[in-house]
Amino acid sequence: MAEDTQDLLADCQLKVRKLNPRQYIAKMPSLDGVEVWFQRASDVMRRLRAGDVDIGIVGNDMFVEFGAGDPDLIVLHDKLGFGHCHLALGVPNGGKFANINNIDELKAMPQWTAKNPLKVVTGYHYVAREYFKKIGMEHVQLLNADGALEALPQMGSADIILDLVSTGTTMRENNLREIEGGQMLDSEGILVARRSALLQRAGTLGVVREMLERLEAHMKAQELFT
């Protein structure tokens, strides 16, 4: 996502100057006083919440998972045009899930009890909790995992997964598939900021206005010439 972000900014005449590819801090020469930090998307959200940074570009999935409930965080632009994917459940093709085609059928499976909950491995615990609460599915256990989630159902460490899907190739190659009603949210790159920084930090509002104007101009030009 960092490469897509830099490409978009460069197209908007907001090129990031990074002299060494191993550096995590860079400059944006076209805007005075702007320092660019390269961080993992989850860390961008944590630093926004902590007040360490004022503006961030992340996927909508990260904003929902790590920014929910924080009134200081606002979305300035919700369609940056890259990083398109969606967050969805993936169930095994065979076994007890062979005839499960939608979320109602998954929910109605008699196996799920307080002692034997549906084990879902995911990095999106907030989104998952809200989703299962909404559909009234009580017997669910959320698991963490490092590395590829797709292998865990085959290894017996989880029943199903909840992960980002772009083309669906990774799921298919691991004998998993989506089910109807199992998609939780759509995601693409978004621009977010701290409301307090816009109101209180000198120059921040001006920087944001300039960025938004250039982003909008670039996207309108794309619409005209594509």
Salt bridges, closest charged atoms under 4 A:
GLU35 OE2 - LYS27 NZ 3.78
ASP43 OD2 - ARG40 NE 3.10
ASP43 OD1 - ARG46 NH1 3.09
ASP52 OD2 - ARG47 NH1 3.61
ASP54 OD1 - ARG194 NH2 2.67
ASP54 OD2 - ARG201 NE 2.74
ASP70 OD2 - ARG49 NE 3.30
GLU130 OE2 - LYS133 NZ 3.47
ASP159 OD1 - LYS96 NZ 3.42
GLU178 OE2 - HIS86 NE2 3.04
GLU188 OE1 - HIS84 NE2 3.50
GLU210 OE2 - ARG214 NE 2.67
GLU216 OE2 - HIS77 NE2 2.78
